[in-house]
């Protein structure tokens, strides 16, 4: 496992650096205060309204537009994560669906509590959101990265709320990909030092651009300045470190394997065709655990395929959503 992380330091949330290395790089910037980042104007399409939902664990900010069946897009977990990840894909579904793109609590524009949420907290907050906006209507969920593991837990705990799942690059569902490097896990538990390193290293443009090049995008040449700017802005917001540090401490981990077999909804796994980052053996294992699973190769894209190849992701998601839902027990 240690050799694996040395070879692929950008895997998981892409924070594969040792404790001493991260501290040393942060100290290069000295003790200077990091200015709060202003939010860019392009974090959501103009036709989408921004709404607030009060949940059990804090306020969720979400963007919504359209009418029809409910369709929710959930982002992954990494520095600067937000619903912006899907902002080049979800507007294309506003005709025919009621589209909802929330920022998970602790990320984006949503409330950023000092006590980072665990997986059950996130699921309860998402259930509150779906009850509020959908009035109990079943929804299709498109989720990526570690956000996919939250979508799975939500679907198992609230099967009446979730009609189907489309999961892009769901690395968080594979046990071998869920362990954090020892240095990062240790760092996340060190008061003051963890916030200092986060602010002066993880939340800065050089790290964000490096993470995008090494893991976020399959083709680094496609990384645009506006993507770097948005992620850096969100990573630099007050309190943004709490959710990520909670993630590094393992608060979002749960026994996924026991949950996968309990899924009653159809599940589509969109798996990037980059074997060095997304090994085929992993998706093969997942497909064996999930009762009603369909695997689709998603091109040579990185973890943020919705930003890198939005037209392709739109086509793939649309095709999966249009597949008839096979009800449990139906012939």
Backbone bond lengths (Angstrom), bond angles and torsions (degrees), N, CA, C in turn:
res aa  C-N    CA-C-N  psi(-1)  N-CA   C-N-CA  omega(-1)  CA-C   N-CA-C  phi
1 X - - - 1.471 - - 1.518 111.53 -
2 X 1.344 117.06 -38.49 1.461 119.83 178.95 1.518 110.64 -63.94
3 X 1.354 116.69 -40.66 1.466 119.37 178.04 1.514 110.74 -62.54
4 X 1.346 115.79 -36.62 1.462 119.97 -179.88 1.519 110.91 -59.96
5 X 1.341 116.87 -47.06 1.457 120.44 -178.84 1.523 111.53 -67.82
6 X 1.328 117.66 -32.92 1.467 119.70 178.20 1.524 110.69 -65.91
7 X 1.331 115.88 -36.46 1.456 119.67 -178.83 1.516 111.32 -78.08
8 X 1.336 117.18 -30.80 1.466 120.89 -175.47 1.515 109.90 -128.10
9 X 1.326 117.31 69.53 1.466 119.69 -175.29 1.506 114.10 -69.03
10 X 1.336 118.37 -12.63 1.465 119.73 -178.95 1.513 112.42 -94.19
11 X 1.341 117.77 0.15 1.453 119.60 -176.30 1.516 111.08 -70.24
12 X 1.343 116.49 170.39 1.469 121.29 -173.16 1.499 108.08 66.96
13 X 1.319 117.87 -123.39 1.456 120.82 175.19 1.511 110.51 -88.12
14 X 1.304 117.79 6.46 1.452 120.28 177.16 1.505 113.28 74.58
15 X 1.322 117.47 30.84 1.453 120.38 -177.46 1.523 111.01 -111.39
16 X 1.332 116.25 33.47 1.457 119.46 -173.06 1.506 114.06 -76.65
17 X 1.300 117.52 68.23 1.452 121.89 173.46 1.507 107.31 -126.03
18 X 1.316 118.36 149.91 1.453 121.57 -179.74 1.514 111.41 -73.77
19 X 1.315 115.99 163.41 1.455 121.81 -179.12 1.518 111.98 -58.92
20 X 1.327 117.61 -49.92 1.459 120.07 -177.42 1.515 111.57 -65.77
21 X 1.333 116.31 -38.72 1.464 119.02 179.27 1.507 112.14 -64.09
22 X 1.321 116.75 -42.99 1.464 120.37 -179.93 1.521 110.83 -63.91
23 X 1.336 116.84 -43.54 1.458 120.17 179.53 1.520 110.56 -62.99
24 X 1.331 116.51 -43.23 1.462 120.02 -178.86 1.517 111.53 -61.91
25 X 1.325 116.23 -43.47 1.458 119.17 -179.87 1.527 111.16 -67.28
26 X 1.323 116.11 -37.10 1.465 118.83 177.98 1.521 110.90 -64.60
27 X 1.324 116.35 -39.50 1.459 120.09 -178.28 1.527 112.43 -65.30
28 X 1.303 116.74 -19.22 1.465 119.24 176.81 1.526 110.78 -59.15
29 X 1.331 115.12 -30.94 1.464 119.16 -178.76 1.528 112.32 -85.15
30 X 1.339 115.67 -3.47 1.456 118.85 179.67 1.510 111.74 70.78
31 X 1.298 115.67 -164.61 1.460 120.97 -177.40 1.520 112.24 -94.32
32 X 1.317 116.89 17.80 1.463 119.72 -177.69 1.527 110.13 -63.70
33 X 1.287 115.49 146.01 1.464 122.35 -179.20 1.528 109.26 -77.14
34 X 1.303 116.83 133.18 1.452 120.97 178.31 1.523 109.26 -83.87
35 X 1.310 116.44 124.60 1.464 120.64 -178.36 1.526 110.50 -68.02
36 X 1.320 115.75 142.36 1.455 119.65 177.24 1.518 109.48 -65.62
37 X 1.320 116.10 133.85 1.451 121.01 -175.78 1.530 111.17 -82.37
38 X 1.338 117.46 130.42 1.469 118.69 174.33 1.518 109.96 -71.76
39 X 1.329 116.85 149.78 1.451 120.57 179.31 1.522 110.07 -81.59
40 X 1.336 118.32 130.73 1.461 121.24 177.80 1.521 111.30 -66.55
41 X 1.319 115.85 165.60 1.460 120.63 -178.90 1.532 112.85 -84.80
42 X 1.334 117.22 -11.81 1.463 120.06 -171.09 1.518 113.05 -104.33
43 X 1.331 118.40 28.67 1.459 119.58 -176.88 1.519 112.19 -78.20
44 X 1.336 118.41 -17.93 1.460 120.78 174.71 1.525 108.55 -149.49
45 X 1.344 117.78 152.03 1.462 121.23 -179.99 1.521 111.99 -62.47
46 X 1.319 115.87 150.56 1.470 121.17 -175.63 1.522 112.57 -62.53
47 X 1.336 117.80 -29.84 1.464 119.62 -176.46 1.525 111.85 -76.38
48 X 1.325 117.64 -7.36 1.454 120.89 -177.65 1.522 110.66 -96.38
49 X 1.313 114.73 133.22 1.463 120.88 176.61 1.520 109.20 -85.54
50 X 1.318 116.11 146.36 1.461 121.31 177.36 1.526 108.34 -101.14
51 X 1.315 116.24 127.33 1.454 122.40 -176.05 1.528 110.75 -126.41
52 X 1.330 115.28 163.71 1.460 122.15 178.63 1.520 108.75 -122.78
53 X 1.333 116.38 133.89 1.457 121.37 175.76 1.520 108.57 -123.95
54 X 1.321 116.19 124.32 1.454 120.62 177.17 1.524 108.95 -84.25
55 X 1.327 116.85 119.67 1.456 121.41 -179.76 1.528 110.24 -113.58
56 X 1.313 115.98 177.09 1.457 121.47 179.87 1.522 112.01 -58.02
57 X 1.335 117.22 -31.06 1.463 120.74 -173.71 1.526 113.67 -114.70
58 X 1.324 116.95 15.80 1.451 119.71 175.68 1.517 112.52 131.12
59 X 1.317 115.76 176.19 1.461 121.76 -177.58 1.524 111.69 -79.51
60 X 1.320 114.66 133.59 1.461 121.88 172.45 1.519 108.13 -108.12
61 X 1.311 115.42 126.65 1.467 121.29 172.58 1.521 107.65 -93.03
62 X 1.324 116.55 132.71 1.460 119.03 178.51 1.523 110.52 -140.20
63 X 1.320 115.59 157.08 1.456 123.13 178.20 1.523 107.66 -110.86
64 X 1.321 116.51 137.94 1.458 119.15 -174.48 1.527 111.96 -146.87
65 X 1.323 114.71 149.73 1.459 122.09 176.20 1.527 108.13 -167.06
66 X 1.323 115.94 163.61 1.458 121.02 175.53 1.504 113.46 90.55
67 X 1.332 114.60 177.56 1.469 121.91 179.86 1.520 108.19 -146.49
68 X 1.325 115.28 149.31 1.458 120.11 -179.11 1.509 110.40 129.88
69 X 1.332 116.54 -150.92 1.456 121.00 178.30 1.529 109.58 -64.62
70 X 1.327 115.50 147.49 1.459 120.74 -177.94 1.522 110.00 -76.79
71 X 1.328 115.81 132.91 1.467 122.91 -179.78 1.526 108.16 -136.00
72 X 1.332 116.50 118.91 1.463 122.32 -175.29 1.521 110.04 -114.06
73 X 1.339 115.67 135.68 1.468 122.26 176.79 1.528 109.05 -111.39
74 X 1.338 116.92 122.90 1.462 121.92 178.77 1.525 110.14 -111.90
75 X 1.333 115.59 132.52 1.461 120.60 -179.45 1.515 111.81 -84.41
76 X 1.329 116.58 169.50 1.453 122.56 176.22 1.516 111.58 -83.73
77 X 1.336 115.80 -168.60 1.462 121.74 -177.10 1.520 109.57 -125.46
78 X 1.333 116.03 119.19 1.462 124.42 -177.64 1.522 106.68 -172.54
79 X 1.310 119.37 169.05 1.470 119.83 179.78 1.532 111.39 -60.88
80 X 1.327 116.29 124.95 1.461 121.05 179.26 1.510 114.29 85.41
81 X 1.322 117.86 11.33 1.465 121.12 -177.49 1.527 111.30 -65.42
82 X 1.329 115.16 146.42 1.464 121.99 176.59 1.520 108.08 -171.52
83 X 1.316 116.03 178.75 1.466 120.92 177.74 1.523 112.04 -65.85
84 X 1.333 117.36 -11.56 1.467 120.71 174.87 1.521 110.89 -54.79
85 X 1.317 117.15 -28.52 1.467 121.50 -179.74 1.525 112.22 -53.01
86 X 1.344 116.59 -34.80 1.469 120.58 -177.99 1.533 112.78 -105.86
87 X 1.320 117.31 10.13 1.469 120.50 -171.56 1.528 113.76 -68.76
88 X 1.325 118.10 -15.44 1.462 120.57 176.97 1.523 111.89 -95.33
89 X 1.329 116.21 -2.04 1.457 121.36 -178.77 1.528 111.55 -113.09
90 X 1.331 117.42 -50.08 1.467 119.04 -170.29 1.528 114.71 -65.29
91 X 1.357 121.28 -26.23 1.479 117.88 178.25 1.529 113.04 -61.33
92 X 1.325 116.77 -26.07 1.464 120.41 -177.65 1.532 112.18 -73.68
93 X 1.327 116.84 -8.09 1.459 120.83 178.88 1.527 112.43 -103.47
94 X 1.335 116.83 2.80 1.465 120.04 -176.55 1.521 112.41 -68.23
95 X 1.331 117.72 -17.71 1.463 121.46 172.66 1.518 107.44 -95.55
96 X 1.312 116.43 107.51 1.454 120.98 179.83 1.514 114.30 110.84
97 X 1.344 116.90 -16.64 1.461 120.98 179.67 1.526 110.12 -136.94
98 X 1.320 114.77 154.36 1.453 120.36 165.51 1.528 105.86 -91.36
99 X 1.320 116.01 104.15 1.459 121.76 -172.91 1.519 110.21 -90.63
100 X 1.322 116.22 134.58 1.462 122.76 177.62 1.525 108.16 -130.86
101 X 1.330 116.31 125.99 1.460 121.57 179.82 1.528 108.34 -125.94
102 X 1.329 117.93 95.47 1.470 120.42 -177.89 1.516 113.04 -90.11
103 X 1.322 114.86 157.33 1.460 121.76 165.81 1.526 106.64 -94.04
104 X 1.329 117.15 124.11 1.455 119.27 176.38 1.522 109.85 -58.01
105 X 1.314 117.09 149.33 1.460 120.40 178.43 1.528 109.02 -59.26
106 X 1.330 114.51 131.60 1.459 120.67 -176.45 1.506 112.68 99.24
107 X 1.337 117.58 -11.42 1.460 121.83 -176.14 1.527 110.63 -127.74
108 X 1.316 114.92 161.67 1.456 120.44 176.38 1.517 112.44 57.24
109 X 1.326 115.24 -132.02 1.459 120.86 -178.97 1.524 113.12 -94.27
110 X 1.330 116.99 -3.94 1.462 119.55 -179.02 1.520 111.03 -71.07
111 X 1.346 114.93 169.36 1.461 120.16 -179.97 1.529 109.86 -59.14
112 X 1.331 115.13 142.90 1.465 120.31 -176.99 1.530 109.36 -121.44
113 X 1.337 117.31 77.92 1.461 120.89 -176.51 1.530 111.82 -66.98
114 X 1.318 114.98 149.42 1.462 120.11 -179.95 1.523 110.88 -63.42
115 X 1.322 116.43 -39.36 1.461 119.00 175.92 1.522 108.72 -82.64
116 X 1.306 116.80 109.29 1.448 119.94 -179.46 1.519 111.69 -63.39
117 X 1.311 117.05 143.65 1.452 122.07 -178.09 1.526 111.32 -76.84
118 X 1.336 116.16 152.04 1.457 120.01 170.98 1.529 108.29 -98.39
119 X 1.323 116.56 -177.16 1.463 120.23 -174.98 1.521 111.88 -61.56
120 X 1.331 117.17 -42.91 1.468 120.11 179.82 1.520 111.59 -63.95
121 X 1.328 117.03 -37.66 1.467 120.72 177.67 1.524 110.74 -62.06
122 X 1.334 115.98 -46.17 1.471 119.70 -179.86 1.521 110.73 -62.17
123 X 1.329 116.67 -42.27 1.464 120.08 -179.23 1.526 110.59 -63.84
124 X 1.325 117.07 -41.33 1.466 119.45 178.41 1.524 110.70 -63.78
125 X 1.334 116.84 -41.74 1.461 120.11 179.27 1.531 111.00 -64.25
126 X 1.327 116.95 -41.52 1.461 120.34 179.32 1.530 110.79 -67.29
127 X 1.325 116.84 -37.58 1.466 119.80 176.54 1.526 110.46 -63.66
128 X 1.327 117.00 -40.81 1.465 120.76 176.06 1.530 110.28 -59.04
129 X 1.333 115.84 -43.37 1.465 120.52 179.55 1.524 110.88 -61.23
130 X 1.334 116.60 -46.82 1.463 119.90 -178.02 1.524 111.63 -66.16
131 X 1.323 117.37 -38.69 1.468 120.11 176.67 1.522 110.86 -63.04
132 X 1.335 115.93 -38.92 1.469 120.31 -176.80 1.513 112.01 -69.99
133 X 1.330 116.27 -49.18 1.471 118.70 -174.00 1.525 112.91 -87.89
134 X 1.342 116.31 -24.95 1.454 118.75 -175.49 1.507 114.64 -106.15
135 X 1.343 116.91 -9.48 1.459 120.86 -179.74 1.531 111.60 52.38
136 X 1.339 115.09 39.48 1.455 119.01 176.65 1.510 115.36 87.49
137 X 1.336 117.96 -1.93 1.465 120.13 178.08 1.526 110.39 -66.59
138 X 1.327 118.67 140.99 1.464 119.98 176.16 1.533 110.07 -70.43
139 X 1.315 116.18 146.31 1.453 120.79 -176.85 1.519 111.26 -127.42
140 X 1.297 115.64 153.93 1.463 121.53 168.49 1.522 106.52 -92.24
141 X 1.320 116.66 139.78 1.461 121.33 -178.54 1.517 109.66 -121.99
142 X 1.312 115.28 128.89 1.462 122.83 172.00 1.521 106.42 -107.39
143 X 1.322 117.53 121.54 1.464 120.71 -174.77 1.516 109.88 -138.97
144 X 1.328 115.35 153.67 1.464 120.30 -177.14 1.516 111.54 -129.71
145 X 1.334 115.47 159.28 1.453 121.47 173.06 1.512 113.37 53.05
146 X 1.344 115.64 -135.60 1.452 120.32 178.95 1.526 111.89 -74.16
147 X 1.332 117.49 -15.02 1.454 119.78 172.50 1.522 111.23 -64.84
148 X 1.341 116.73 -25.18 1.457 120.90 178.83 1.525 111.07 -66.35
149 X 1.342 117.36 -34.36 1.468 118.90 179.24 1.521 110.65 -67.48
150 X 1.343 117.39 -32.33 1.461 120.10 175.11 1.523 110.75 -69.52
151 X 1.334 116.41 -37.82 1.464 120.37 178.56 1.520 110.76 -63.95
152 X 1.334 117.17 -38.95 1.465 120.88 178.53 1.524 110.75 -64.50
153 X 1.318 116.35 -45.73 1.469 120.10 179.77 1.523 110.80 -63.63
154 X 1.316 117.17 -38.17 1.457 121.44 176.79 1.528 110.72 -63.75
155 X 1.322 116.73 -43.13 1.461 121.03 -178.91 1.525 111.85 -65.39
156 X 1.332 117.08 -35.02 1.463 120.85 179.76 1.527 110.95 -74.15
157 X 1.335 116.40 -43.33 1.463 120.34 -177.26 1.526 112.79 -76.75
158 X 1.335 116.76 -27.42 1.474 120.94 -177.38 1.537 109.46 -133.45
159 X 1.333 116.96 66.08 1.472 119.60 -177.16 1.523 113.57 -62.19
160 X 1.331 116.75 -22.01 1.460 120.07 178.77 1.527 111.82 -73.52
161 X 1.325 116.45 -18.09 1.467 120.11 -177.73 1.522 113.11 -95.44
162 X 1.318 117.37 -19.52 1.464 120.83 -173.09 1.524 110.43 -117.89
163 X 1.311 115.81 119.35 1.456 121.46 -176.96 1.523 112.57 -88.17
164 X 1.337 116.78 -40.38 1.459 121.82 178.90 1.519 109.67 -159.22
165 X 1.336 116.00 162.30 1.456 122.25 -179.97 1.522 109.80 -125.64
166 X 1.323 115.36 134.63 1.457 122.02 169.94 1.526 105.71 -120.84
167 X 1.328 116.72 111.28 1.460 122.04 -171.71 1.516 110.53 -112.17
168 X 1.326 115.75 120.93 1.463 120.35 179.66 1.529 109.81 -100.37
169 X 1.333 116.51 126.10 1.475 122.41 177.17 1.522 111.93 45.42
170 X 1.337 118.90 55.65 1.475 121.63 -174.42 1.526 113.15 -81.23
171 X 1.327 117.08 65.88 1.458 121.00 -177.65 1.522 112.26 -60.73
172 X 1.314 117.61 -28.13 1.451 120.74 -178.48 1.513 114.28 -67.41
173 X 1.343 117.59 -7.53 1.451 120.86 179.12 1.521 112.57 -90.29
174 X 1.333 117.26 -7.09 1.456 121.51 -179.18 1.518 109.30 -104.18
175 X 1.329 116.76 123.17 1.464 121.12 -175.14 1.518 112.43 -59.04
176 X 1.332 118.08 -33.40 1.459 120.58 -177.44 1.521 112.74 -71.07
177 X 1.357 116.94 -14.22 1.461 120.74 -178.25 1.522 112.73 -103.95
178 X 1.336 117.01 3.00 1.456 120.26 -170.42 1.521 114.08 -99.73
179 X 1.332 117.38 -1.79 1.459 119.80 -179.64 1.518 110.45 -90.01
180 X 1.310 115.26 132.12 1.444 120.45 177.93 1.534 109.87 -85.81
181 X 1.350 117.33 146.86 1.462 119.40 174.29 1.528 109.71 -55.40
182 X 1.340 116.26 143.86 1.457 120.92 -175.35 1.523 111.68 -56.69
183 X 1.330 117.06 -40.32 1.463 119.93 -178.43 1.511 112.22 -61.37
184 X 1.342 116.45 -41.46 1.462 119.96 -179.10 1.518 111.37 -71.95
185 X 1.315 116.33 -40.10 1.464 119.32 177.56 1.530 110.96 -61.12
186 X 1.344 115.98 -40.36 1.470 120.59 177.85 1.518 110.84 -67.00
187 X 1.316 115.76 -45.29 1.463 121.19 -179.48 1.522 111.46 -56.83
188 X 1.329 116.83 -42.03 1.461 120.87 -175.96 1.522 112.76 -63.31
189 X 1.330 116.91 -17.04 1.468 121.19 -177.91 1.519 113.36 -101.60
190 X 1.317 118.28 4.04 1.460 121.71 -177.91 1.529 109.77 -97.90
191 X 1.331 118.69 106.94 1.469 121.08 -178.62 1.524 111.54 -55.99
192 X 1.298 115.64 144.47 1.471 124.03 177.53 1.520 111.70 72.19
193 X 1.333 117.78 -52.22 1.467 119.88 -179.35 1.522 110.32 -63.35
194 X 1.337 116.96 -41.06 1.463 118.68 -178.05 1.527 111.24 -62.80
195 X 1.321 117.42 -41.54 1.466 120.44 179.18 1.520 110.81 -68.26
196 X 1.340 115.88 -38.41 1.457 119.85 179.84 1.530 110.81 -62.38
197 X 1.336 116.75 -46.78 1.462 120.85 179.68 1.520 110.37 -65.51
198 X 1.332 116.80 -41.51 1.461 119.04 178.89 1.524 110.32 -58.84
199 X 1.320 116.52 -51.26 1.463 120.76 -175.10 1.527 112.62 -65.12
200 X 1.319 116.78 -38.00 1.455 120.25 -172.87 1.521 114.31 -98.75
201 X 1.328 116.16 1.01 1.465 118.56 178.06 1.524 111.80 -135.99
202 X 1.327 117.40 -66.08 1.457 120.61 -174.97 1.531 113.13 -63.77
203 X 1.328 118.01 -31.10 1.464 120.95 -175.38 1.527 112.88 -91.58
204 X 1.314 117.55 8.30 1.466 120.71 -177.55 1.524 112.13 -101.14
205 X 1.337 115.30 155.11 1.462 121.68 -176.24 1.525 113.61 -55.34
206 X 1.350 120.17 -43.06 1.472 118.22 -178.26 1.529 112.65 -58.00
207 X 1.346 116.89 -43.26 1.463 118.45 179.14 1.520 110.57 -68.66
208 X 1.325 118.37 -44.15 1.466 121.50 -178.92 1.525 110.19 -58.33
209 X 1.331 117.23 -46.93 1.468 120.42 -179.65 1.525 110.51 -64.84
210 X 1.325 116.70 -39.61 1.466 119.81 178.85 1.526 111.13 -63.95
211 X 1.326 117.17 -43.37 1.461 120.54 178.50 1.516 111.34 -62.16
212 X 1.313 116.65 -42.10 1.459 120.48 178.10 1.525 111.21 -60.96
213 X 1.328 116.45 -42.47 1.461 120.89 -177.49 1.522 112.20 -70.22
214 X 1.318 116.85 -34.32 1.454 120.53 -174.35 1.519 113.41 -90.76
215 X 1.325 116.48 -22.18 1.455 118.41 -175.50 1.517 113.86 -144.63
216 X 1.315 118.40 -39.65 1.461 121.05 -175.16 1.510 114.20 -65.55
217 X 1.344 117.04 -37.59 1.463 122.16 -178.71 1.525 109.62 -119.87
218 X 1.332 116.14 139.94 1.453 119.42 174.24 1.510 111.40 -71.38
219 X 1.338 116.39 -34.85 1.460 122.72 178.57 1.526 108.50 -117.05
220 X 1.328 118.53 103.17 1.473 121.27 -177.80 1.521 113.78 -57.53
221 X 1.332 117.16 -23.97 1.468 120.03 -179.70 1.521 111.73 -65.22
222 X 1.317 117.71 -17.70 1.468 121.29 -178.34 1.524 112.72 -89.13
223 X 1.333 117.37 -3.31 1.464 119.87 179.20 1.525 109.42 -71.11
224 X 1.308 116.23 122.59 1.466 120.72 -179.51 1.518 110.69 -101.56
225 X 1.316 115.76 157.81 1.461 120.52 -179.04 1.523 111.86 -62.17
226 X 1.343 116.79 -33.19 1.457 117.97 -177.71 1.529 111.65 -68.50
227 X 1.339 117.85 -32.47 1.461 120.23 176.57 1.526 110.09 -66.45
228 X 1.323 116.90 -45.21 1.466 120.60 177.69 1.520 110.26 -60.44
229 X 1.324 116.43 -41.34 1.460 121.34 -177.66 1.532 111.44 -64.46
230 X 1.331 117.14 -45.37 1.459 119.90 -178.24 1.523 111.00 -65.38
231 X 1.333 117.48 -46.86 1.463 120.02 -179.59 1.530 111.10 -62.70
232 X 1.328 116.65 -41.07 1.462 120.06 179.24 1.524 110.82 -65.55
233 X 1.323 116.66 -38.54 1.464 120.59 179.70 1.520 111.30 -63.02
234 X 1.330 116.72 -46.19 1.458 119.69 179.61 1.523 111.53 -68.95
235 X 1.319 117.47 -37.98 1.462 120.52 179.19 1.521 111.26 -63.75
236 X 1.332 116.93 -27.35 1.452 121.47 -176.66 1.517 115.30 -92.92
237 X 1.334 117.23 2.51 1.463 119.64 179.93 1.530 111.17 -69.84
238 X 1.320 115.24 152.02 1.460 120.32 179.96 1.532 110.64 -59.03
239 X 1.307 117.17 127.17 1.457 121.98 178.07 1.510 115.06 83.37
240 X 1.340 117.62 2.16 1.471 119.72 -177.70 1.523 112.24 -66.02
241 X 1.334 116.74 -22.73 1.468 119.27 -177.41 1.529 112.68 -71.56
242 X 1.329 118.16 -25.07 1.463 120.14 -172.69 1.531 112.29 -61.92
243 X 1.325 117.22 -44.98 1.461 120.40 -177.52 1.517 111.29 -68.60
244 X 1.331 116.56 -40.79 1.462 118.71 -178.52 1.526 111.27 -69.62
245 X 1.317 117.07 -39.07 1.462 119.96 178.09 1.530 110.55 -65.56
246 X 1.332 117.14 -36.80 1.462 120.44 176.29 1.528 109.96 -63.15
247 X 1.315 115.98 -38.96 1.463 120.69 177.67 1.532 110.41 -63.34
248 X 1.332 116.99 -43.82 1.459 120.56 179.85 1.530 111.86 -66.62
249 X 1.317 116.26 -27.71 1.475 119.86 176.70 1.519 111.99 -76.91
250 X 1.317 116.84 -6.38 1.459 120.49 178.19 1.509 115.14 89.18
251 X 1.332 117.72 15.30 1.463 120.03 -176.90 1.529 113.37 -68.76
252 X 1.334 117.36 -20.42 1.460 119.85 -179.29 1.526 112.50 -93.12
253 X 1.320 117.10 -1.00 1.457 120.18 -178.38 1.525 110.96 -81.99
254 X 1.310 115.88 144.35 1.452 122.64 173.78 1.525 107.07 -152.34
255 X 1.306 117.59 173.72 1.462 121.07 -177.26 1.524 109.42 -77.10
256 X 1.326 115.29 83.93 1.463 120.69 -175.12 1.524 111.69 -62.45
257 X 1.319 116.59 -38.79 1.465 120.18 -174.83 1.516 111.90 -56.59
258 X 1.326 117.40 -39.52 1.463 120.32 -179.64 1.522 111.69 -70.68
259 X 1.324 116.71 -22.51 1.462 120.46 -178.48 1.528 112.20 -84.82
260 X 1.324 116.71 -34.92 1.461 120.14 -174.88 1.524 111.96 -57.87
261 X 1.321 116.78 -41.34 1.455 120.22 -178.66 1.513 113.90 -69.58
262 X 1.334 116.65 -12.99 1.466 121.07 -179.36 1.529 112.44 -93.57
263 X 1.309 117.29 -2.65 1.463 120.17 179.66 1.526 110.33 -67.63
264 X 1.310 116.55 128.50 1.462 121.79 175.96 1.524 111.92 -103.47
265 X 1.321 116.87 -11.47 1.455 121.53 -178.02 1.532 110.58 -86.45
266 X 1.323 116.84 152.49 1.460 118.86 171.86 1.528 109.85 -66.29
267 X 1.321 116.38 139.65 1.456 121.88 -176.96 1.524 109.27 -126.42
268 X 1.324 115.93 127.00 1.460 121.93 173.57 1.523 107.98 -109.56
269 X 1.324 116.61 127.06 1.454 121.48 177.91 1.525 108.12 -108.59
270 X 1.327 115.78 115.80 1.463 121.84 176.67 1.521 107.00 -94.35
271 X 1.315 116.49 111.24 1.466 121.97 -170.40 1.519 110.63 -112.87
272 X 1.337 119.03 118.21 1.463 121.33 179.20 1.529 112.04 -57.98
273 X 1.306 115.15 142.19 1.469 121.69 -178.99 1.528 109.90 -90.65
274 X 1.323 115.04 59.94 1.463 122.65 175.85 1.533 106.91 -129.12
275 X 1.331 117.65 86.53 1.473 120.59 -172.39 1.519 114.87 -57.67
276 X 1.346 118.41 -28.17 1.463 119.19 -178.74 1.532 111.57 -71.98
277 X 1.321 117.61 -27.87 1.462 121.55 179.08 1.528 112.49 -102.22
278 X 1.313 116.07 -34.24 1.462 121.85 -177.00 1.533 108.45 -126.35
279 X 1.331 117.03 80.09 1.471 120.89 -175.48 1.530 112.21 -58.71
280 X 1.329 116.91 134.26 1.472 120.10 178.41 1.524 112.86 -57.94
281 X 1.330 117.83 -30.60 1.471 120.14 -179.07 1.519 111.74 -61.10
282 X 1.319 116.70 -30.11 1.464 119.66 -179.10 1.514 111.62 -69.50
283 X 1.314 116.86 -44.92 1.467 118.53 -178.86 1.526 110.21 -71.91
284 X 1.319 117.11 -28.14 1.461 119.47 175.09 1.523 110.59 -64.46
285 X 1.337 116.43 -41.10 1.463 119.67 177.02 1.522 111.12 -63.02
286 X 1.329 115.82 -44.52 1.461 119.94 -179.33 1.531 111.47 -59.48
287 X 1.319 115.66 -44.46 1.465 119.49 -176.77 1.522 111.84 -63.91
288 X 1.338 117.30 -25.36 1.465 119.98 177.77 1.528 111.76 -76.62
289 X 1.331 116.55 -28.89 1.462 120.32 -178.12 1.527 112.77 -83.57
290 X 1.329 117.52 -28.38 1.461 121.48 -175.42 1.529 109.44 -91.70
291 X 1.336 118.77 122.30 1.468 121.79 -173.89 1.526 114.22 -58.55
292 X 1.314 117.92 -45.29 1.467 121.33 -174.14 1.529 108.20 -121.29
293 X 1.338 114.95 74.73 1.466 120.03 -171.45 1.528 111.87 -118.13
294 X 1.305 114.57 138.53 1.465 121.69 176.12 1.530 107.27 -126.35
295 X 1.326 117.40 128.60 1.465 122.54 -178.91 1.521 109.87 -105.40
296 X 1.339 115.42 131.29 1.459 121.58 -179.87 1.523 108.14 -129.33
297 X 1.331 117.12 127.90 1.455 119.97 176.03 1.526 109.51 -71.03
298 X 1.337 115.49 137.08 1.474 120.67 -172.72 1.517 112.68 -114.77
299 X 1.324 117.98 32.63 1.453 120.21 175.06 1.523 112.23 74.45
300 X 1.311 116.06 179.69 1.459 121.58 -176.91 1.528 110.48 -88.10
301 X 1.313 113.50 64.01 1.453 120.89 -178.10 1.524 110.44 -109.72
302 X 1.341 116.02 159.80 1.443 121.23 178.44 1.521 111.61 -91.78
303 X 1.331 115.73 -163.26 1.463 121.00 -176.53 1.522 112.42 -63.79
304 X 1.335 117.16 -27.53 1.467 120.69 -179.41 1.524 109.93 -105.37
305 X 1.312 115.47 57.88 1.463 120.11 -178.13 1.508 113.40 -60.31
306 X 1.331 117.63 -29.86 1.454 120.31 179.21 1.510 113.23 -63.84
307 X 1.330 117.18 -26.81 1.462 121.22 176.56 1.526 111.58 -92.08
308 X 1.315 116.62 -31.01 1.457 120.48 -176.62 1.526 112.93 -80.99
309 X 1.319 117.02 -42.34 1.468 121.36 -176.03 1.528 109.53 -137.00
310 X 1.323 118.00 65.45 1.473 120.62 -173.80 1.523 114.54 -62.02
311 X 1.332 118.09 -36.73 1.467 119.30 -178.68 1.523 110.79 -66.02
312 X 1.329 116.47 -42.01 1.454 119.60 178.78 1.526 110.93 -66.04
313 X 1.341 116.78 -43.31 1.464 119.94 179.60 1.524 111.13 -64.33
314 X 1.323 116.62 -37.82 1.463 119.32 176.61 1.517 110.47 -60.57
315 X 1.319 116.42 -45.21 1.466 119.87 -178.98 1.529 111.31 -63.31
316 X 1.325 116.96 -45.75 1.460 120.33 -178.00 1.533 111.72 -65.35
317 X 1.330 116.19 -44.77 1.465 119.69 179.65 1.522 110.13 -63.67
318 X 1.325 116.65 -43.26 1.463 121.12 -179.29 1.524 110.76 -60.44
319 X 1.321 116.75 -43.40 1.462 120.24 179.74 1.532 111.44 -61.91
320 X 1.332 116.17 -40.02 1.466 118.99 -179.20 1.523 111.84 -71.69
321 X 1.327 116.85 -36.49 1.463 119.76 179.24 1.526 112.06 -67.30
322 X 1.317 116.56 -28.63 1.459 120.88 -177.49 1.528 112.54 -82.74
323 X 1.309 117.21 -10.76 1.464 119.37 177.79 1.525 109.47 -69.07
324 X 1.329 117.61 134.25 1.471 120.48 -178.48 1.532 111.08 -56.92
325 X 1.316 115.52 140.36 1.463 121.22 177.12 1.524 108.13 -81.62
326 X 1.338 115.71 122.98 1.458 121.04 177.28 1.525 108.13 -90.39
327 X 1.310 117.03 112.49 1.455 121.33 -178.52 1.526 110.45 -69.27
328 X 1.346 118.46 143.92 1.453 121.45 177.96 1.523 111.49 -55.69
329 X 1.322 116.94 130.73 1.457 121.29 178.24 1.523 113.94 85.97
330 X 1.358 116.28 -6.93 1.465 118.34 179.73 1.521 110.20 -76.88
331 X 1.304 116.28 152.76 1.461 120.53 -178.69 1.510 109.87 -76.26
